[in-house]
Amino acid sequence: MTPKAITMDMTMRDGEQRAAFKEALDQMGVTLTSSSSFETAFTRMKEVADRYGQVPGHRIRAIVDEVESGMEILKGVSDSFR
């Protein structure tokens, strides 16, 4: 399936945004390994959506890959040394 973009309507409540993100992940066939991974990926996706207005499917996949591989943890560590 071709990844679709998520456009986050800022008038949507947080629960609706989470449901839209979960639906996009389901359509892409992506399953996160834990609820904390979902929360981390959702937070990162919201940061991207706030900045650009939408998050294309390939960026969603990259966010999930970063979270699942632990790259988010390493990013936080490297940022603390700047």
C-alpha positions as CSV (number, residue, x, y, z in Angstrom):
1,M,0.0,0.0,0.0
2,T,1.2,3.5,-0.8
3,P,1.9,5.5,2.3
4,K,-0.6,8.4,2.7
5,A,0.0,11.8,4.2
6,I,-1.5,12.7,7.5
7,T,-2.8,16.3,7.6
8,M,-3.4,17.2,11.2
9,D,-6.3,19.6,11.7
10,M,-5.3,21.7,14.7
11,T,-8.9,21.9,15.7
12,M,-9.0,18.1,16.3
13,R,-8.8,17.1,19.9
14,D,-5.8,15.0,21.0
15,G,-7.8,11.8,20.9
16,E,-8.9,12.4,17.4
17,Q,-5.3,13.1,16.3
18,R,-4.1,9.9,18.0
19,A,-6.9,7.9,16.2
20,A,-5.9,9.5,12.8
21,F,-2.2,8.5,13.4
22,K,-3.2,5.0,14.5
23,E,-5.4,4.6,11.4
24,A,-2.5,5.8,9.1
25,L,-0.2,3.3,10.8
26,D,-2.7,0.5,10.3
27,Q,-3.2,1.4,6.6
28,M,0.6,1.2,6.2
29,G,0.7,-2.1,7.9
30,V,2.9,-0.7,10.7
31,T,2.7,-2.1,14.3
32,L,4.7,-0.5,17.1
33,T,6.2,-2.7,19.7
34,S,4.8,-0.9,22.7
35,S,2.5,1.9,23.9
36,S,5.6,4.0,24.8
37,S,6.8,3.6,21.2
38,F,3.4,4.8,19.9
39,E,3.5,7.8,22.2
40,T,7.1,8.7,21.2
41,A,6.2,8.3,17.5
42,F,3.0,10.3,17.9
43,T,4.8,13.2,19.7
44,R,7.4,13.3,16.9
45,M,4.8,13.2,14.2
46,K,2.9,16.1,15.9
47,E,6.1,18.1,15.9
48,V,6.5,17.6,12.2
49,A,2.8,18.3,11.5
50,D,3.0,21.5,13.6
51,R,6.0,22.6,11.5
52,Y,4.9,21.6,8.0
53,G,1.1,21.1,8.2
54,Q,1.2,17.5,7.0
55,V,3.4,14.4,7.4
56,P,3.9,12.3,4.2
57,G,3.8,8.5,4.5
58,H,7.5,8.1,3.9
59,R,8.2,10.5,6.9
60,I,5.8,8.5,9.1
61,R,7.7,5.4,8.2
62,A,11.0,7.1,9.0
63,I,9.7,8.3,12.4
64,V,8.6,4.8,13.3
65,D,11.9,3.4,12.2
66,E,13.8,5.9,14.3
67,V,11.6,5.2,17.4
68,E,11.8,1.4,17.0
69,S,15.6,1.4,16.5
70,G,16.2,3.6,19.5
71,M,17.5,6.6,17.4
72,E,15.2,8.9,19.4
73,I,17.1,8.1,22.5
74,L,20.5,8.7,20.8
75,K,19.2,12.0,19.4
76,G,18.3,13.2,22.9
77,V,21.7,12.2,24.2
78,S,23.6,14.0,21.4
79,D,21.4,17.1,21.8
80,S,22.4,17.3,25.5
81,F,26.1,17.6,24.6
82,R,25.7,20.7,22.4
